[in-house]
Amino acid sequence: MATLGIDLGTGSVKAAVVSDSAEILSRFSKTYTVSSPFPGWAESDPLEWLSAAEEVAQQAIQRSPQPPKAVGFSGQMHGVVVSDASLNPLRPAILWADTRSAAEAERMNEDLGSAEMARLGSAAVAGFAATTLAWLNQHEPEVMAKAHHILQPKDWLRAALGGKIGTEPSDASGTLLCDVATGQWSDLPVEWSGIGIGLLPDIRPSHEDAGHITLAGTHFPCVYGGADTACALSGLGLLPGEGFVAVGSGAQVVAVMKDPTLDPSLATHTFATVGGKSAGWYRIGAVQNAGLALEPTLGLLGSSFEEAHEALAEGVSSHDPLFVPYLSGERTPFMDPSLRGSWHEISLGTTRKMMLRSVLEGVAHAVALAVQAVSDTGGKMPETLPFIGGGSTSPLFTQLLSDCANRPLANVEAADSAVTGAALLGAGETSNPDRPEHSLVTFPRDAEVALLKSRREKMLHFIEATREGKSHR
């Protein structure tokens, strides 16, 4: 049976019709706007999501040789849609990349303490539902007074298309409002955020029937779906002890776990996989500044990805400047929204090519630090890590990351793993039985590993010096 997967991303929505053997029969995507009316804000109009989802679904269905029989959903995590009883949004959705609630995140960490935050799966971070809701209660009480539903992005989309109102463990676990081990809403953080528990939806299994939706003029049965990273794990068919590295706008380093072991250091996040409550978990090192940092930084230099990769082809030099890529704060391993990007050790001999490849190097170091953090906190991963996402399409960047992380990287043809996982959920499957295989392995090179390690230690020194300077102001 063919099924339709809809993946609601940060800047675009993708629809794909997927066969019962997990083969993508057709796909279509459409972008929409992420607005930033004030510095640090990141918002989207949910009605744009709805229009774009209807368009891509229609195109994917029309192009498929087989009609889909059911629909599953995948979506960006942590965001908040506040709606009235009729699911009309009361304001733009606040997204995961939004940092307006940094003060609330600091306060939540202080008020609840590290042990409680570990039980909720993560240090408090700006852009997560609990901190966003605390900000809304403080700054937009008139909106919250009218609120009837508080939903994650893909859950609002499914309900707006006619499906049942609800959520599921993988998205609920990323709100800071849920006990990650039990998969239940937790009274303490809910009360701290200032909302009534009745505003939150019931938590149901990811692959459970969620009613019917209307797309392309057709009624389809649907399921609740899953968070994007959890759906990617499902699409890749990964099991406990396995994991992957993904580099796109952000980067994720993921280790699948069979037990909900928490990270008391709070350098990483612990979330639930798709399925029922307590079905499984994964540890993730989340890096905000991958492509998100590359594009504007290269733009400042009047350059492009192509020119930067040409510079990288000459190899990183010990004389290259060091680029700290944290333009928008950072999660793993720092959990510090105040971090900012910078260049260091620029000299009279610094050339344009050196500046360009330092940008790529800085991003690779950020991902390597996440690999180290996940490993150091008990996230078991295979020695050879599957590598997916836009970053994996560049052999030069793949080699750089392999050298930085000192890990073999296996390219996997799985650009659509999240939407594949969503479609599989529509068929009642929580893991891909026909998991994709890697086609090419890139191995670290000893000399480059040593050089990059020493340069990363310098980069960390500059970061810590900056943070210490801020703390003494």
C-alpha positions as CSV (number, residue, x, y, z in Angstrom):
1,M,0.0,0.0,0.0
2,A,1.4,3.4,-1.0
3,T,1.1,6.2,1.6
4,L,1.7,9.9,1.6
5,G,4.3,11.6,3.9
6,I,4.1,15.3,4.7
7,D,7.2,16.8,6.3
8,L,6.6,20.3,7.6
9,G,10.1,21.9,7.8
10,T,11.3,25.3,9.0
11,G,11.5,26.9,5.6
12,S,9.6,24.4,3.4
13,V,7.1,21.6,3.3
14,K,7.7,18.4,1.4
15,A,5.3,15.7,0.3
16,A,6.2,12.3,-1.0
17,V,4.2,9.2,-2.0
18,V,6.1,6.1,-0.7
19,S,5.5,2.5,-1.6
20,D,5.2,-0.3,0.9
21,S,8.9,-1.1,0.3
22,A,9.8,2.4,1.3
23,E,10.6,3.5,-2.3
24,I,9.7,7.1,-3.0
25,L,7.3,7.2,-6.0
26,S,6.9,11.0,-6.3
27,R,7.9,14.0,-4.3
28,F,7.3,17.8,-4.3
29,S,8.3,20.7,-2.1
30,K,7.5,24.3,-1.6
31,T,9.1,27.1,0.5
32,Y,7.5,29.6,2.7
33,T,8.5,32.6,4.7
34,V,10.3,32.6,8.1
35,S,10.0,36.2,9.4
36,S,12.1,38.0,12.0
37,P,10.3,41.3,12.9
38,F,12.8,41.9,15.7
39,P,16.3,40.6,16.3
40,G,16.4,37.0,17.5
41,W,12.7,36.3,16.5
42,A,11.7,33.5,14.1
43,E,8.1,33.2,13.2
44,S,5.9,31.7,10.4
45,D,2.3,32.1,9.5
46,P,0.6,28.7,9.9
47,L,-1.9,29.5,7.2
48,E,1.1,29.6,4.8
49,W,2.0,26.1,6.0
50,L,-1.6,25.0,5.3
51,S,-1.6,26.4,1.7
52,A,1.8,25.0,0.9
53,A,1.0,21.6,2.3
54,E,-2.2,21.3,0.2
55,E,-0.2,22.3,-2.9
56,V,2.7,19.9,-2.5
57,A,0.3,17.0,-1.6
58,Q,-1.7,17.6,-4.7
59,Q,1.4,17.7,-6.9
60,A,2.9,14.6,-5.3
61,I,-0.3,12.6,-5.6
62,Q,-0.8,13.6,-9.3
63,R,2.8,12.6,-10.1
64,S,2.6,9.2,-8.4
65,P,2.0,6.0,-10.3
66,Q,0.1,4.7,-7.3
67,P,-2.5,6.6,-5.3
68,P,-1.7,6.9,-1.6
69,K,-4.2,5.2,0.8
70,A,-3.2,7.0,4.1
71,V,-1.1,10.0,5.3
72,G,1.5,10.4,8.0
73,F,3.1,13.6,9.2
74,S,6.6,14.8,10.2
75,G,7.5,18.2,11.5
76,Q,10.0,20.7,12.9
77,M,10.3,20.4,16.7
78,H,9.8,22.8,19.6
79,G,7.7,25.4,17.9
80,V,4.4,26.7,19.3
81,V,1.0,27.4,17.5
82,V,-1.5,29.1,19.8
83,S,-5.0,28.8,18.4
84,D,-8.6,29.4,19.3
85,A,-11.3,26.6,19.6
86,S,-11.7,26.6,15.8
87,L,-7.9,26.1,15.3
88,N,-7.5,29.7,14.0
89,P,-4.0,30.9,14.9
90,L,-4.0,33.8,17.4
91,R,-0.6,34.9,16.3
92,P,2.3,33.7,14.1
93,A,3.9,30.5,15.1
94,I,7.1,30.9,17.2
95,L,9.8,28.5,15.9
96,W,12.7,26.6,17.4
97,A,15.2,29.1,16.1
98,D,13.5,32.0,18.0
99,T,15.7,33.3,20.9
100,R,13.4,35.9,22.5
101,S,12.8,33.6,25.5
102,A,16.5,33.4,26.5
103,A,15.8,35.1,29.8
104,E,13.0,32.6,30.5
105,A,15.3,29.7,29.6
106,E,17.8,31.0,32.2
107,R,15.1,31.3,34.8
108,M,13.7,27.9,34.1
109,N,17.1,26.3,34.6
110,E,17.5,28.1,37.9
111,D,14.0,27.5,39.2
112,L,13.7,23.8,38.3
113,G,17.3,22.7,38.7
114,S,19.5,20.3,36.7
115,A,18.0,17.1,38.0
116,E,14.4,18.2,36.9
117,M,15.7,19.5,33.6
118,A,17.4,16.2,32.9
119,R,14.1,14.4,33.5
120,L,12.5,16.7,30.9
121,G,15.3,15.7,28.5
122,S,17.2,18.9,28.1
123,A,18.5,22.1,29.6
124,A,16.0,24.9,29.1
125,V,16.6,26.5,25.7
126,A,15.0,29.5,24.1
127,G,12.6,28.4,21.3
128,F,11.4,25.3,23.2
129,A,7.7,25.3,24.0
130,A,7.9,25.8,27.8
131,T,10.2,28.9,27.5
132,T,8.2,30.3,24.6
133,L,5.0,29.9,26.5
134,A,6.5,31.6,29.6
135,W,7.4,34.6,27.3
136,L,4.0,34.7,25.8
137,N,2.3,34.8,29.2
138,Q,4.5,37.6,30.2
139,H,4.4,39.7,27.0
140,E,1.2,38.8,25.2
141,P,-1.3,37.9,28.0
142,E,-4.2,39.1,25.8
143,V,-3.3,36.3,23.3
144,M,-3.0,33.6,25.9
145,A,-6.3,34.7,27.4
146,K,-8.0,33.6,24.2
147,A,-6.0,30.4,23.7
148,H,-7.9,27.1,23.4
149,H,-5.1,24.9,21.9
150,I,-1.3,24.9,22.1
151,L,0.1,22.7,19.4
152,Q,3.3,21.7,17.8
153,P,3.6,22.7,14.1
154,K,2.8,19.3,12.5
155,D,0.0,18.7,15.0
156,W,-1.7,22.0,14.1
157,L,-1.3,21.2,10.4
158,R,-2.9,17.8,10.8
159,A,-5.8,19.1,12.8
160,A,-6.3,22.1,10.5
161,L,-6.7,19.6,7.6
162,G,-9.5,17.8,9.5
163,G,-7.5,15.3,11.7
164,K,-7.9,14.7,15.4
165,I,-6.3,17.2,17.8
166,G,-3.5,15.5,19.7
167,T,0.3,14.9,19.7
168,E,2.6,11.9,20.2
169,P,5.7,11.1,22.2
170,S,8.5,12.3,19.9
171,D,7.1,15.8,19.6
172,A,5.9,16.0,23.2
173,S,9.3,15.0,24.5
174,G,10.8,18.2,22.9
175,T,8.6,20.7,24.7
176,L,10.3,20.7,28.1
177,L,6.8,20.0,29.4
178,C,6.9,16.2,29.3
179,D,8.6,13.5,31.4
180,V,10.8,11.9,28.7
181,A,10.9,8.5,30.3
182,T,7.2,8.0,30.8
183,G,5.9,10.1,27.9
184,Q,3.4,12.0,30.1
185,W,2.9,15.7,30.6
186,S,4.6,16.8,33.8
187,D,2.8,19.1,36.2
188,L,5.8,21.0,37.4
189,P,7.0,22.5,34.1
190,V,3.5,23.0,32.9
191,E,2.7,25.1,36.0
192,W,6.0,26.9,35.6
193,S,5.2,27.9,32.0
194,G,2.0,29.5,33.2
195,I,-0.5,27.5,31.2
196,G,-3.3,25.2,32.1
197,I,-2.8,21.5,31.4
198,G,-6.1,21.6,29.4
199,L,-4.5,23.6,26.7
200,L,-2.1,20.7,25.8
201,P,-3.4,17.9,23.6
202,D,-3.5,14.2,24.6
203,I,-0.4,12.2,23.8
204,R,-1.2,9.3,21.5
205,P,1.0,6.7,19.7
206,S,2.7,8.1,16.6
207,H,1.1,5.5,14.3
208,E,-2.3,5.5,15.8
209,D,-5.4,6.5,13.7
210,A,-5.9,10.3,13.9
211,G,-9.1,10.5,11.9
212,H,-9.4,11.7,8.4
213,I,-8.0,14.7,6.5
214,T,-8.9,16.3,3.2
215,L,-6.1,16.8,0.7
216,A,-6.4,17.4,-3.1
217,G,-10.1,17.0,-2.8
218,T,-9.8,13.5,-1.3
219,H,-10.5,12.2,2.2
220,F,-7.6,10.1,3.6
221,P,-7.1,8.3,6.9
222,C,-4.2,9.7,8.8
223,V,-2.0,9.0,11.8
224,Y,-0.5,11.4,14.4
225,G,3.0,11.3,12.9
226,G,6.3,12.2,14.5
227,A,9.0,14.8,15.0
228,D,11.4,15.3,12.1
229,T,14.5,13.7,13.6
230,A,12.5,10.8,15.0
231,C,10.9,10.3,11.6
232,A,14.3,10.3,10.0
233,L,15.4,7.6,12.4
234,S,12.3,5.6,11.3
235,G,13.0,6.2,7.6
236,L,16.6,5.0,8.1
237,G,15.5,2.0,10.0
238,L,18.0,2.6,12.8
239,L,18.1,0.5,16.0
240,P,19.6,1.1,19.5
241,G,23.4,1.4,19.3
242,E,23.1,3.0,15.9
243,G,22.9,6.7,14.9
244,F,23.7,9.3,12.2
245,V,25.1,12.7,11.5
246,A,23.0,15.1,9.5
247,V,24.2,18.5,8.2
248,G,21.8,21.0,6.6
249,S,20.7,24.4,7.9
250,G,21.4,23.0,11.3
251,A,23.2,19.8,12.2
252,Q,22.2,16.8,14.3
253,V,24.3,14.0,15.9
254,V,22.0,11.2,16.9
255,A,22.4,8.0,18.9
256,V,19.5,5.7,19.3
257,M,19.0,4.2,22.9
258,K,16.9,1.4,24.2
259,D,16.7,3.0,27.7
260,P,15.9,6.6,28.7
261,T,19.3,7.3,30.2
262,L,19.4,11.0,30.8
263,D,22.3,13.5,30.4
264,P,22.9,15.2,33.8
265,S,25.5,17.5,32.1
266,L,22.6,18.9,29.9
267,A,25.1,19.3,27.0
268,T,22.8,17.2,24.8
269,H,19.1,16.5,24.5
270,T,17.2,13.2,25.1
271,F,14.0,12.7,23.2
272,A,11.5,9.9,22.4
273,T,11.4,8.0,19.2
274,V,8.2,7.5,17.3
275,G,5.7,4.9,18.4
276,G,3.9,4.5,21.7
277,K,4.9,6.0,25.1
278,S,8.3,4.6,26.3
279,A,8.9,2.8,22.9
280,G,12.4,4.2,22.6
281,W,14.6,7.2,22.9
282,Y,17.6,8.9,21.3
283,R,20.3,11.3,22.4
284,I,21.0,14.2,20.1
285,G,23.7,16.8,19.9
286,A,21.9,19.7,18.2
287,V,23.9,22.3,16.3
288,Q,22.1,25.4,15.2
289,N,24.9,26.9,13.1
290,A,25.6,24.8,10.1
291,G,24.2,26.0,6.8
292,L,22.4,28.7,8.9
293,A,25.9,30.2,9.6
294,L,27.5,29.5,6.2
295,E,25.1,31.3,4.0
296,P,25.1,34.8,5.6
297,T,28.9,34.6,6.4
298,L,29.8,33.7,2.8
299,G,27.4,36.5,1.7
300,L,29.3,39.0,3.8
301,L,32.4,38.0,1.8
302,G,30.6,38.2,-1.5
303,S,31.2,34.5,-2.0
304,S,29.4,31.3,-2.6
305,F,29.4,27.6,-1.5
306,E,31.2,26.8,-4.7
307,E,34.0,29.3,-4.2
308,A,34.4,28.2,-0.5
309,H,34.7,24.5,-1.6
310,E,37.3,25.5,-4.2
311,A,39.4,27.1,-1.4
312,L,38.9,24.0,0.8
313,A,40.3,21.8,-2.0
314,E,43.7,23.3,-1.2
315,G,43.5,22.0,2.4
316,V,43.3,23.6,5.8
317,S,46.6,25.3,6.8
318,S,47.9,26.0,10.3
319,H,48.1,29.7,9.2
320,D,44.4,29.9,8.3
321,P,42.3,32.2,10.6
322,L,39.9,30.5,13.0
323,F,36.2,31.1,12.5
324,V,33.7,30.6,15.4
325,P,30.4,29.9,13.6
326,Y,27.9,30.6,16.4
327,L,26.1,33.5,14.8
328,S,22.8,32.7,16.6
329,G,23.9,31.3,19.9
330,E,24.4,27.5,20.2
331,R,23.0,24.4,21.8
332,T,25.3,21.4,22.0
333,P,27.6,21.5,23.8
334,F,27.3,25.1,25.2
335,M,23.5,25.7,25.6
336,D,24.3,29.4,25.3
337,P,22.0,31.6,23.2
338,S,24.4,34.6,23.7
339,L,27.3,33.1,21.8
340,R,28.2,35.0,18.6
341,G,30.4,34.4,15.6
342,S,33.9,35.7,15.3
343,W,37.2,35.4,13.4
344,H,40.6,35.0,15.1
345,E,44.2,35.1,14.1
346,I,43.8,37.1,11.0
347,S,47.2,38.3,9.8
348,L,48.7,40.4,7.0
349,G,49.3,37.1,5.2
350,T,45.6,36.0,5.4
351,T,44.1,35.6,1.9
352,R,40.6,35.4,0.7
353,K,40.8,31.6,0.2
354,M,42.0,31.2,3.8
355,M,39.0,33.2,5.0
356,L,36.6,31.2,2.9
357,R,37.8,27.7,4.0
358,S,37.9,28.8,7.6
359,V,34.1,29.3,7.5
360,L,33.7,25.6,6.4
361,E,36.2,24.5,9.0
362,G,34.4,26.3,11.8
363,V,31.1,24.6,10.9
364,A,32.9,21.2,10.8
365,H,34.4,21.9,14.3
366,A,30.9,22.7,15.6
367,V,29.6,19.4,14.4
368,A,32.6,17.5,15.7
369,L,32.0,19.0,19.2
370,A,28.5,17.6,19.0
371,V,29.8,14.1,18.1
372,Q,32.1,14.3,21.1
373,A,29.3,15.5,23.4
374,V,26.9,12.7,22.4
375,S,29.7,10.1,22.8
376,D,30.9,11.5,26.2
377,T,27.3,11.4,27.6
378,G,26.8,7.7,26.8
379,G,25.3,7.9,23.4
380,K,26.6,4.8,21.7
381,M,27.1,5.1,17.9
382,P,28.8,2.9,15.4
383,E,32.4,3.7,14.6
384,T,31.4,4.4,11.0
385,L,28.7,7.0,11.2
386,P,26.0,7.3,8.5
387,F,26.1,10.9,7.1
388,I,23.0,12.5,5.5
389,G,21.8,16.0,4.6
390,G,23.0,18.6,2.2
391,G,26.5,18.7,3.7
392,S,27.0,15.0,2.7
393,T,26.7,15.9,-1.0
394,S,30.2,17.6,-0.9
395,P,33.1,15.1,-0.9
396,L,35.4,17.9,0.3
397,F,33.2,18.8,3.3
398,T,32.7,15.2,4.1
399,Q,36.4,14.6,4.3
400,L,36.8,17.8,6.4
401,L,34.2,16.6,8.9
402,S,35.7,13.1,9.0
403,D,39.0,14.6,9.9
404,C,37.5,16.9,12.5
405,A,35.5,14.2,14.2
406,N,38.1,11.5,13.6
407,R,35.4,9.2,12.5
408,P,34.7,7.3,9.2
409,L,31.6,8.8,7.6
410,A,29.3,6.6,5.4
411,N,27.3,8.5,2.8
412,V,23.7,7.3,2.8
413,E,21.3,8.0,0.0
414,A,18.5,9.2,2.3
415,A,17.8,12.8,1.6
416,D,14.1,12.2,2.2
417,S,14.4,10.0,5.4
418,A,12.0,12.2,7.5
419,V,9.2,12.2,4.9
420,T,9.8,8.5,4.3
421,G,9.5,7.9,8.0
422,A,6.3,9.9,8.1
423,A,4.8,7.9,5.2
424,L,5.8,4.6,6.9
425,L,3.9,5.8,10.0
426,G,0.8,6.2,7.8
427,A,1.1,2.5,6.9
428,G,1.4,1.6,10.6
429,E,5.2,1.0,10.5
430,T,7.6,2.6,13.0
431,S,10.8,1.6,11.3
432,N,11.9,1.1,7.7
433,P,12.2,-2.7,7.0
434,D,14.2,-1.9,3.8
435,R,16.8,0.4,5.4
436,P,19.0,2.3,2.9
437,E,22.6,1.2,2.6
438,H,25.7,3.5,2.4
439,S,27.5,3.7,-0.9
440,L,30.8,5.4,0.1
441,V,32.9,5.6,3.2
442,T,35.3,8.5,3.9
443,F,38.1,7.8,6.4
444,P,39.9,10.4,8.6
445,R,43.5,11.2,7.7
446,D,46.0,11.1,10.6
447,A,47.9,14.3,9.8
448,E,44.8,16.3,9.2
449,V,43.2,14.9,12.4
450,A,46.1,16.1,14.5
451,L,46.1,19.6,12.9
452,L,42.4,20.1,13.2
453,K,42.3,18.9,16.8
454,S,44.9,21.5,17.8
455,R,43.0,24.2,15.9
456,R,39.7,23.2,17.6
457,E,41.4,23.5,21.0
458,K,42.4,27.1,20.1
459,M,38.8,27.8,18.9
460,L,37.5,26.5,22.3
461,H,40.0,28.8,24.1
462,F,38.6,31.8,22.3
463,I,35.0,30.8,23.0
464,E,35.7,30.3,26.7
465,A,37.6,33.6,26.9
466,T,34.6,35.4,25.4
467,R,32.2,33.7,27.7
468,E,34.3,34.6,30.8
469,G,34.5,38.2,29.6
470,K,30.7,38.4,29.4
471,S,30.3,36.9,32.9
472,H,32.6,39.6,34.4
473,R,30.7,42.5,32.8
